[in-house]
Amino acid sequence: MKFEYISAQVIAAAIEVHRNLGPGLLESAYEECLCHEMRLRQIQYERQKHLPVTYKGKHLECGYRIDIVAGGEILLELKCVEKLLPIHEAQILTYLKLSASKQAF
């Protein structure tokens, strides 16, 4: 599937989940429902994808996980917060950097 189509479908799925559930649930509930919605839309995805870190040539399993990778190229990091903070942006940028260097998807 093309990136534009997948991204539009992922956004539509997330809006549908939020429209049905509203705010106030745990991230895990939204993740489960979003994955169900993506299955209904026949969007391929991976949940809780390991993201290793390489330090000085050593491959380290530090426990980093990407919440969802949709369509093999769209990274979804779910947040249940009142407001996104700079640390949230830094986290997603770091995940993107790490995944690009490893071709994680």
C-alpha positions in Angstrom: 0.0 0.0 0.0 1.2 3.5 -0.7 2.4 5.6 2.2 -0.3 8.3 1.7 -3.1 5.8 1.7 -1.8 4.0 4.7 -1.3 7.2 6.7 -4.8 8.4 5.8 -6.2 5.1 6.9 -4.2 5.1 10.2 -5.4 8.6 11.0 -9.0 7.6 10.2 -8.6 4.5 12.4 -7.2 6.6 15.3 -10.1 9.1 15.0 -12.6 6.3 15.0 -11.1 4.8 18.2 -11.1 8.2 19.9 -14.6 8.9 18.7 -15.9 5.7 20.2 -13.9 5.6 23.4 -13.2 9.2 24.2 -10.4 10.3 26.6 -9.3 8.8 29.9 -8.3 5.2 29.2 -4.9 3.5 29.5 -2.6 3.5 26.5 -2.9 -0.3 26.3 -6.7 -0.1 25.7 -6.2 2.5 22.9 -3.5 0.3 21.4 -5.7 -2.8 21.4 -8.6 -0.9 19.9 -6.4 0.8 17.3 -5.0 -2.5 16.2 -8.5 -4.0 15.9 -9.5 -1.0 13.8 -6.5 -1.4 11.6 -7.3 -5.1 11.1 -10.8 -4.1 10.0 -9.2 -1.8 7.5 -6.7 -4.5 6.4 -3.7 -2.4 7.4 -0.7 -4.6 8.1 0.9 -3.7 11.5 3.4 -4.9 14.1 2.8 -4.3 17.8 5.5 -3.6 20.4 8.3 -3.9 17.9 11.7 -4.2 19.6 14.1 -1.4 18.9 17.7 -2.3 19.6 20.5 0.1 20.3 24.0 -0.3 18.9 26.7 1.2 21.0 30.3 1.1 19.7 29.4 -1.8 17.5 27.7 -3.8 20.2 24.0 -4.7 19.7 22.1 -3.9 23.0 18.6 -4.9 24.0 17.7 -1.9 26.1 13.9 -2.6 26.3 12.9 0.0 23.8 9.7 -0.8 21.9 7.8 1.0 19.2 4.1 0.8 20.0 2.9 0.1 16.5 4.5 0.0 13.0 1.8 0.3 10.4 2.3 -0.7 6.8 5.9 -1.4 7.5 6.8 2.3 7.4 4.7 4.3 9.8 5.8 4.5 13.4 3.0 5.0 16.0 3.9 6.0 19.5 0.7 6.3 21.5 0.4 8.8 24.4 -2.4 9.2 26.9 -1.5 12.6 28.1 -3.2 16.0 28.5 -0.6 17.7 26.5 2.4 16.6 24.4 5.7 17.7 25.9 9.1 18.3 24.3 10.3 14.9 25.8 7.6 13.1 23.8 8.9 14.7 20.6 12.4 13.8 21.5 11.4 10.2 22.1 9.8 9.8 18.7 12.7 11.5 17.0 15.1 9.2 18.7 13.0 6.1 17.7 13.0 7.4 14.1 16.8 7.9 14.2 17.4 4.4 15.7 15.0 2.6 13.4 16.4 4.4 10.3 20.0 3.4 11.1 18.9 -0.2 11.6 16.3 -0.4 8.9 14.1 -1.8 11.7 11.0 -2.1 9.6 
